[in-house]
Amino acid sequence: LGPSPGANLGPVVAMQCDRRRQRLALALASILPAEAFYLPGVAPSEYRQGETVHLQVNKLTSVKTQLPYGFYTMPFCQPQDRGDSTESLGEILLGDQVENSAFEIKMNVNETCKVLCEPISLKDDGNNATLKDMIDNEYQVNWLVDNLPAATPYTRAGSSEPTLHNGFPVGLKRGGRYYLHNHFKLTLKHHTNADEFVGFRIVGAEVMPRSVVHSWTEDQSGHKASCEGMNTPPFDLDSDHKITYSYDVVWIESEVTWATRWDNYLRMSDAQVHWFSIINSVMVVLFLSAMVAMILARALRRDITKYNEIAAGDEVLEESGWKLVHADVFRKPVHSQILAMSVGSGTQLLVMSFVTVVLAAVGFVSPAYRGGIVQTMLMVFTFLGIIAGYVSARFYKMFKGENWKRVTLITAFLYPGVLFIVFFVVNLFLWARKSTGAVPFLSIVALMLLWFGISVPLVFVGAYLGFSKPPVDLPVRTNKIPRQIPAQPWFLKPWFTCGVGAILPFGAVFTELFFIMSSVWQHQFYYLFGLLMLVLIILVVTCAEISITLTYFQLTSEDYNWWWRSFFASACSGVYVFIYSWIYFTTRLQITQFVSTVIYFGYMGLLSYTLFLITGSVGTLATFLFLRLIYGSIKID
């Protein structure tokens, strides 16, 4: 029996497209590369004929449980030295556990039905129950050859090109019977070029698992296993009581170069759907944004001209519209400390997102560097604490706040604190389940050192720089007595403007969000960071325009309490992301366990909160700059 990977695999995310899509990407922008160069320091390895090629094993993963486990938690042949690889902080956070294996592979030397080790009994230590549980939960085996994942090739219906699926199932369940994959055909591809290097470079690794019952023959060299023929009966966990693991090795020469060897893994099976969805979203958002900006610009030009003509004339007319509230428009909002912190932390997260996406788009974060994205985000966020402290200090000083120590502490601890509490609670559940996804104590200590030793001091440095500068120059003075706000129509109520306004930013990221969530929760490849950077830019522009537009209509209705309204008008897109995560959970995932549900909603809640702060800070900053501009453009008595 072999795997049937066509079921429930979802779209395999990729970045290599055909020439037509590459030309389209270049026409859109030069920031959408079809392939990226690799992280400096990741150099190719050359092997000589007959030289040992190491096959390493990584964690077992499941879409149904989201609980990774070490490979040797299942009964499998173990080497004399498992030699755990030294994982980076990013790998540890992702639960990777790379170890040696008992496979003996020689460069360009084929093998047929080679036995890994002595048969393993299923009657010992609950091995049978462990394997059945893994098959029920659809656990996938993940191997590495020369840092390439051993993938399973399959062809979708209606497609002629094979697609690679990361890993392969532990076994299959058919008709209530459990069948274990215990024979593996490894197809390894190598590339040679005598003009550039000596030896062979590995450019591909594919595995086709089978379930077989080995027959044994005796010759001069002793007992020999046989797994020939497609009619070999499958290995039934209920009928057979000893597992024999074996493998074939087939070497194939390939024209693929080492620099492009990841392209086959990152090829998208439904690339056309992805591209058209992205382009459609971009065009719709750009059209709506242009329309809103045009209407707003015409209305503003008319208002400013009218107000300046009135101010220059001899007759005295009663002020109206947004000019009427000029003495209250920059009044200190309620909960100003929380607002200053939110804008500061959101700005920090926004810059972190741009830096990370740019580094990934230009190739400095390679797919060969496991955990690279997570580690890059963590380090960039840590060192950008100075931006959070500076922005929150500038806003709080503009609000004439006096308790600068408190707002700095809130900035340094509120968002990272929420992040750490959710992470720690999830980690406790992972510890209880003995999953490799549980972060060790020493790694938690390292995270605390990054937080308290680097991030917090940098927040205080940024706050010091922000408070030491003069207050932000405002174009109008604020009266001591606030103006009474007239009754507002229903369509200008906060619940309506925030609910409707946030739909546009959510629409800007909806399509890409689906593929990112599929990458995270369905363990698929994602490397379209050029498109992600374009989507991020569209998101920022959309948030700025929607907040500015809604604030303008609010001020023309003589309601000057715009600070929090401008924040929530775009920040509520984070609420929509959390609602969509629930829809994705019920329609795309098969999670049934309580712990797995806690993991999913815990981390999706953090993602929604992060997007909430990013979009909210963009809306508030853009609206503030817009109001400074328009109130500085009119004559005030």
C-alpha angles and dihedrals in degrees: 000000000000131000123279099211095167092084121087094345096122123201115332104224118228145159105214112095133170122276094267092057091045090055089048091051092050090049091053094049142320089247097079105084119186090212134010133214116248134260111281109254095036099110128179120256121226120208127198124221110290094007117144116264113199121223111202128195126223134190125309110244135196131192090203098055105021085212112126119206134190114269094241093058083088118066103266137142109279126208122233089252117030088187102195109224118238104256125209120234089260092054091049091052089051092049096244116163112180116191139166123264138211094246115124107206125170124197112264092352114124122216131196125204094337113179116232100204145325115309114279119226118235092202094071127086096350093291093152094053091046093054093046091051091051092049091048090052093045096238116191126217115226121200132176129211115184087342091304119120114244100238134191115236118220137161122227122223110274093018127103098193119080119236125211119234116200110248129340136256122273087229146317137260116217126170092346092306123117119224121189124212104233104153122065130193108204115199108193122187123206134187128210131192115169091192094060108028144359120249133004133317121205111234103165142025123189130171131197112192124204136185111229141159106227121227117211128220130181124227137153092292093051131249116003128188122227125203100164125140133037091250092070107126116248122253106261114200091210096048104035122058104187125057121215114192119203139163146196124218120205120180119204127185112233136193090216111113125225092248092058100036092110093059093084090053093048096046110124117227092207099029094143092058090049095049096046091047092051094046091047091052092047094050094047093048093046091049093050092044092050091049093050092046092050094050092046094048093051093048093047094048090052093047095048092047091050095047093048092048090052092048092049095047128085097236119087114227127181113260117244141176123022093339089065091069096047092117092056105032095096096040115141110268125227115268089019092169092059091046092051090049093047093051091045095049092042091053090050091051092046093054090044090054093050094047093048095046092047092050090049094044094054092046105256090124106058125197085231088065101078112213091011096130094050094046093046092051091048095050095043091049091050095053094042091065086103090066092051091051094046097048095045090048093051092051094044092050090049087054087055091242118169105191095078094157092059096049090048091052091048090051093048097046114023104072096030088045094054088046093051096045093053091044092049094048091049089046091055090057090049091050090051090053092046091235123164085231087076108102112231121244094251091054090051088052088052090052090050090051090052090050101043099026101045114006099047095047090048091052089055091047090052091046090051091052091047096048093044092062123080116268119274110276109244121201095223137038123243120233119232093230114059119232119246113254115225122228111284127222117250094253090061094052114120095242092055100042093046094045095048097036095055093057092078097054089046090051089054093060101028099099096043090044090060093055093044091051090048089052093051103038101030095040096239130150119264124181107140094119094145089064091042090056090052091049090049091054091049089050093053093048092047094049091049094050097044093050093046092048096049092045091051092054090045093054093047085057088055095249108134098178092104104133099087092029092059089049096050095040090075100017092067087074083081088061090053089051090055091048089050090049088059090050090049090049093054098040107032107028132062098208113148105155120097095228092051090050091052090051093049099047092038093058095036088052089055091049091050092048090049092051088045091059095042096051093039093053091048090052094048096045093047093047092048092052090045093053092047088054099048096041089048089054097061132068114249121194 
